[in-house]
Amino acid sequence: MMNPQSPRSHLPLSFKHDWLILMFLGVMEGVLNMIEPFHRYVGKDMMGDLMYPFKEDTIPMWAVPIFSILIPILIFVAFYFVRRDAYDLHHATLGLMFASLITGVITDAIKDAVGRPRPNFFQRCFPDKIPAFDKDTGDVICTGIKAVIKEGYKSFPSGHTSWSFAGLGFLSWYLSGKVRVFDQRGHIGKLCLVLLPLLIAALVGVTRVDDYWHHWTDVFAGALIGIIVASTCYLLLFPYPTHPHGWAPHAFFLTKGDNESSSERGVRSPNGSRLDAFAIQMDQMESTRYM
């Protein structure tokens, strides 16, 4: 496969501001996790929906970045070794990281602001199962571990679900462009491949309800945040999968167009002919692939 030029040397520099913003988002995410969330009023008559068992996560938080970020990146790398398209690898990775971190910042900002108690809040607040309430306000007076109580006020929205739909939702968009699921040939296998990441993300959300760490509305809101951000980030960098050139990022064709404009002015870019040849070769390959 022909390399479209030598973008791997200048692509990160061309998008250095985007990578710096990613670092800033990462810092924001860390700060939001350290902030004490709003402690929403919890009266005695509200405890009926907050007395579910306090159990371990079926899917721990450390595992979420593995299947929502690391595995998609490995898939991007696999496509790179097949196509040798540095634009695709760079933009897919950049878009995935933006989708994940923007989702994380939005999710944790809302968590801290809303302060909704988790379904297992009673067990967190009163590990000895002896409730105590303020005589004047009627609010809970928790006697549990401070860090455990802090997490107890972070129910809405579900972080596991939003991160999962952000990363795996982006992957679903990416795969739909690569396998041309909307090529009008009607191959159901392509659709199954594209929907698989979304099914995994949905099952992650189901575990959050089953583990009594979230209300179903938390999971629904988390899924909505994740898929909206993932879709926005993908379409910022890639065409719609229904587009004839849905297999490559916008930047590839913008660069190709710039080279064609230079050629018309009599200034031929040294990479122009290689870009044209690569685009023709990719179009030919895509027209015959997955038939």
Buried (B, 14 or more C-beta within 10 A) or exposed (E): EBBBBEBBEEBEEEBEEEEEBBEEBBEBBEEBEEEEBEBBEBEEEBBEEBBBEBEEBBBEEEEBBEBBBEBBBEBBEEBBEEBBBBBBBBBBBBBBBBBBBBBBBBBBBBBBEBBBBBBBBBBBBBBEEEBEBEEEEEBBEBEBEEEBBBBBBBBBBBBBBBBBBBBBBBBBBBBBBBBBBBBEEEBEEBBEBBBBBBEBBBEBBEBBBEBBBBBEBBBBBBBBBBBBBBBBBBBBBBBEBEEEBBBBBBBBBEBBEEBBEEBEEEEEBEBBEBBBEBBEBBEEEBEEEEE
